[in-house]
Amino acid sequence: MAQRRVVVTGVGAVTPLGPSDTALWDGLLAGKTGIGVIRRFDASEFDVRFGGECNDFEPKAFIDHRLTKRMDRFSQFGYAAAIMAFEAAGLRGEKFDSTRAGVILGTGIGGISELEEQYKRLLYKGPGRVSAFTIPKLMSNAGSGHVSIELKLQAISIAVSTACASAGNAMGDALNTIRGDSADIIVTGGTEAALSPLGLSAFAAMKALSSRNDDPQHASRPFDRDRDGFVLSEGAGVLVFEEYEYARARGAPILCEVIGYGATADACDLVQPDPLGRGAARAMSLALADARINPDEVDYINAHGTSTPLGDIAEVRAVKKVFGAAAKKLAISSTKSATGHLLGASGGIEAITCVKAMQHNTLPPTINLDNADPECDLDFVPNTARDARTNVSMSNSFGFGGHNTSIILRKL
């Protein structure tokens, strides 16, 4: 029996570049940055005072105001992106078997803003003032739960939490769920809203963040010699995965096919990557084997590329190990240079970027790449978008805990 094929039929995004997939793509091609001084709370006394905020996002455009009050910001992002993706797929208002449709969303942190708010209430106002909605708002599966309820998705509802690999693992699980004939439609990707006082200060305390407070627009600079850490951002990237024949039968807009997935563990360190990139390399190799393609058939990689000194080099080593001589011919970019790092949502945003790259035969640039690191000597599409025929794309996501994922997409 032939393996069931899986395609992408809709995408939705909320990012620092704007509250839609079009705003994301247009911003990337224009070389814009979504990074700036933090406006949602007073960070003037913080060691790091900038990030990638979704300042143009208006919950009321997607969510009833009463429901908004019962949702943490991470759930609001995921809910809005899921609605956009579902509508783009032509499923909103269409009859489908709800027991064959599900949701698998990733989030690395969950409702940290709600946790902060209710802990302050506990400390300063007493236990009787803690909200009854605290747990439903902060739990990591709240995002997928809200999407399941709103879109009537009854096959499965799962939250995946593997740090910055969350959306990658969620999409891999979605792919395998449809391949395994447990569903025909899965809403998948990731959502995150950890750009809060606690989230920002905690990552800064780890020395994981860039400290370019005097020049935040140029702080995220993957593969650049002068990079000094990642930029914390927020948002969501959601895709609709469907079984190919099912999508064809209903006349869905088929954007591309999902052909490969690989996931591994470094088993090395809780926060630092394997310096040789061995786990990342195995994830890419497994994805290629799953897709049944050779390394030289990949046209473009959207790299994990967070702008950290160790992580970028480890990923370059992994790419060289997997692709060999073909690595020098690959086009690679890190769109985190423009969006910052959306943690558990990153994989969803970057898979959408791969879809767009294949649709438009255009490669988004790695901005702020002014002085290439000698150890990062591949083609990172520096600073300017490039026209290039793109049939096969790979998206990498790696996370604290040693999680590695790789997804491969192909133009149909």
N, C-alpha and C positions, 0 to 999 in steps of 0.2 A: 504494500500500500504506500502510495506516494505521501511524502510529508506535507502537511497542510502549510500553505504559504501565507505570509502575514504582510500586510501593507499598511501604510500611513494614509489616513483619509482626512485628517484635520489637525490643526495646531493652534495653540493659544499661548500667549506670553504676557507676563507683567515683569518689566525689568527697569533698571535705572535709566534706560534709554527711552522708555515710554510704555504705556499700558496696552500694547498690541504686538503681534508678530511683525506687522509692517513697520512700526516704529523701531523695533529691534533691528530689523534688516536694513532699513534706510540709514539708521544711525551708524551701524557697523560699516556700511559701504562708504559713508561720508567721513569716516575716521573720527567720529564724535566720541566723547567720553561721558559716562553717566556718573562720574566720581566728583564729589565736591564736599565742601564743609557741611557738617551735619546740622540739619535744621529742625528735626523732630524733637530733640531734647537738648538741653544745655550741656555741651561737651567741652566747654572752655577750660575746665580744669583737668581734663583727661590727657593722658600721654599721647593718644591718637585722637584727632578731632575731625576726621573725615571718613567718608564711606560712600557706598552706592545706594542711595535712597530712592524709593519709588514715589517721588513727590507728586507726580501727575496722576497717581492712582486714586480714583474716587469710588469707594465701595458702593455707594448708592447707585452707581451706573449698572451694577450687577446684582446687588443683594438688598432685600427688604431691610429697612432701617432697624426693625425690631430684631431680625435675625443677626444683623451686624453686631449688635451689642452682646450676642452670645457666641461670638467667634473671635479667637485671637487673630492677629494680623496674618499669621502664616496660613491659617485656614481661609481667610478672605482672598489672599492671592491665589491659592490653589483652586478655590471655588470659581473665581472669575476666569482664570485661564482655562479651566475645564469647560465652562459654558461657551467660551469663545471657540475652543477646539470642537466641541460637540456641534455647534452651529455651523462651523466651517465644513464639517463632515456631512452636513445635511441630515443630521439625526434629530435635531431639535424639532419636536412635533411630529416626527415620523413614527409609525408603528414598528416596533421590534420586540422580540421575545426578551423581556427583561431578565429572565432566568438564564439567558445566554450572554448577558452583558455585565461587565464588572469594572472595578476600579482598583488600581494598584499604584499608589503614590508614595514617593520617597520624601523624607524630611530628616535632616540630621539632628535638629535640636527640638523642634516642636514649639509649644507655646511659652517661650521664655519670658515674653513681655507680661503675660498674665501671671506667671509665677512671681515675677518681681513685684507687680502691683499688689497681689494678695498677701505677699510676705510683709510688705510695708503696712498693710492694713492690720495684719496680725500683731506686728510689733507696736504700732502707735495707736491703734484703736481697739485692740482686743479680739479674741477669737470669735466673738459674736458678730463681728463686722466682716468676716471673710465671706465672699460671695458664694452662693450655692452653685454658680456656674463655673467655679474655679477648675474642677477636674475636667468637665466636658470641654473647656476652652484650652487647657494646657496639654491634654493628652495627645501624643504623637499621631494617633489614628483619627483625630478629630477632622483633619482635612479630608481624608478619604471617606470618612463617614458622612460628612456634609454633602460631598459630591454624589455619593451613592444614593442618598435620600432625595436630593434635588433632581437627579437625572433618572431615578428609578432603576438603578443598576443592582441586580439581585444575585448575579452569578457568584461574585466574590468581592470582598472589600478588604483590602490589606494596606497597612502602612509599613514601609521598609525604612529602616534606620541604620545605615552604614556610613555615617558621617558624610563626607563629600562624594562618596560613591553611591549614595542613596538612590538618586534618580536613575543611574545606570543599572543598578541591581533591580529596581522596580521595572524598568523597560525590559530587561532580560527575563524577569519572571512573567511579564505580560506576554512576551513572545512565546515562551514555553507553555503558558496556559492555553493560548490559542492553538499552538501546534499540537498540544495534547488533547484537543477536542473538548476542553472543559468550558470554553466560551467562544463566541464569534466576535465579540467586541470588548476591548479593554481600554479604558481611559487611564493613561499612565504618564509618568514624568516625575516632577518633584516641585516642592514648594518650601520656602524658608523665610523667616523673619527674625533672624538673630541679631540684627543691627539695633541693639538695645543697650542701655547703660551697662548692664551686667555682661552681655555678650561681647561688647566692644572692649570693656576693661579686662575681661578674662583672656581674650585672645591677645590683647596688648601685653598682659603680664607674662604670657608665654614667649614673647618676642617673636611672634609669628607674623605680625602686621608690619607693613611699611610705616615709617615714621615721618614721611615727607609732609609735615603739616604746612610748610610754606609753599608747597607746590602739589596739591592733591591730584590735579588733573593728569600729572605725569608720574604718579606714584606706582601705578600698576604697569610694570614693564617686563613682561616675561621674556626670558632668554637674553635680556640685556645685561651687560657687564655690571651696571650700577643698580640692579634690582636689590631691594632690601626687605622683601616680605610681601604678603598679599594684602589686598584691600577688601575689607568685609562689606558685603552687599546683601540685598534682599530681593525677593521676587519669586516668580514661578514660571515653569515651562511645562506645558501639558500637550500630549499628542494622543490621537485616537488610533489605536491599532485594530485592524480588522482582518479576518480571514479573507483571502483574496477572492474566492468565488462568491462569497457572501457579499462583499463590497461591489463586485461586478454586477451581481444580480439586482442590486438596488440602485445601480447607476451612480455610485459614490464617486467623488473626485479623488482618484488615486494619485497620491503625490510621489510615492516611491515604495520600494519593498524593503522590509527588514530581513536581512539574510544571515546575520551572524551575531553571536554573543559569546563572550568569554569572561569568566570571573575567577579570581584567585585570591590568595592571602599571602602576604609577605612573611608572616610569622617571624618578624624581625624586631620591630619597635612599635610602641603604641602611637607615636606621633611622627617619627622620622621614617622616610621611605628607605627601602633597601637601596643603599648607595649605588649598586650596580644595576638596579632596575629589573631584577630577575623576575619578581612577581608580576610587574607590569608587562614585561615581555611575554610571559606565559599567558596572560590574559589576552593580549593581542594575537598570539599564535593560536589560542583556542578559538577565538572569534573567526580567524581566517579559515581554520579547519572546519568549523561549523558552517561557514558560508560556502565552503568548497571552492575557494578561489586562491590564487597564488598572490604572494606579496606584491608583485609588480602590476597587479590589476587594480590596486588601490590608487586613486588619483589625489585624494585629499585627506588629511587628518586634522580634525579639530582637537588640538592637544589639551590635556588637563592644564598645563602651563600656568601655574598660579602666581609666578613671579617670586618664588622663594629660592634662595641660593641653592639648597640641596635638591629640592623637588624637580626643578627644571633640568638640571644635569642628569638626574636619575632617569627622567623620561627620555631624554635624548639618547642615553646609553641603551635604553630598552628598545627604542625605535631602530637604532643601528643594529642591534642584535637580531631583531626579527626580520628587518627588510634588507640587510646586507648592502650590496651595491646599489639596490633600488632606492635606498634611503636618500641618496643625494638627488634623486629625480623627483622625490615626493614634494608636494606643496603642503606645508603645515602652518597653521596659525593658531594663536591663542586669543580668542575673543574676550577672555577675562581682562585683557588689556583695556578694553572699552567698558565692560560691564562690572568689573571687579569680580570677586568670588562669591557666588550665591550658595556656597556650601552644598546642602542636599538637593538644591534645585538646579545646580549647574549642569548636570548631565542632560536634563530636559531642555534647557535653553540651548545647549550646544548641539543636541540632536536636531532641534528645529533649525539651527544655523546650517547644519549639514544638508537638511532637506532643501533649504533655500539655495544653497550653493549649487546643488544639482539642478534645481529648477531653472536657475538663471545663468548657469555656467559662469559663475563669478565667485571668486575666492575673497572672503573678508580678510582684512589685514590684521597683523599684529601691530598695534600702534605703540608709540613710545619706544620703539626698537631703534635706538640711535647709535649705540655702541655694542655691537654683538659680542657676547661672551665667547672667547676662543674655544671653549669646550662645548658651545652650542652652535655648531657650524653647519646646520642644515638650512633649507630654504623656508624661512618663517614668514614669507609674504610681508616684508617690512613696510609698514606705514601707509601703503596705498593698495586699494582693492585691485584685483587683477582678473581680467577675462581669461577663462581657461575651461576647456571642455571637461566636465566633471561627471563621471558615471558612477563611481563607487567612492563612498566616503566612510571614514571611521571616526568615531567619537570616543575619547578616553576619559575616564573619571577614576580618580584614586582618592582614598580617604584615610583619615586617622584610624588607627586600628589595623592598618595594613591591608585594607580592602582595595582591590583592583578590578575595574570593569572595562570592557571594550564592546562597543556596538558597531555593526557594519550595516550600512544602508546602500541600496542600489537603485538607480534610475530605471524606470520601466518604459 
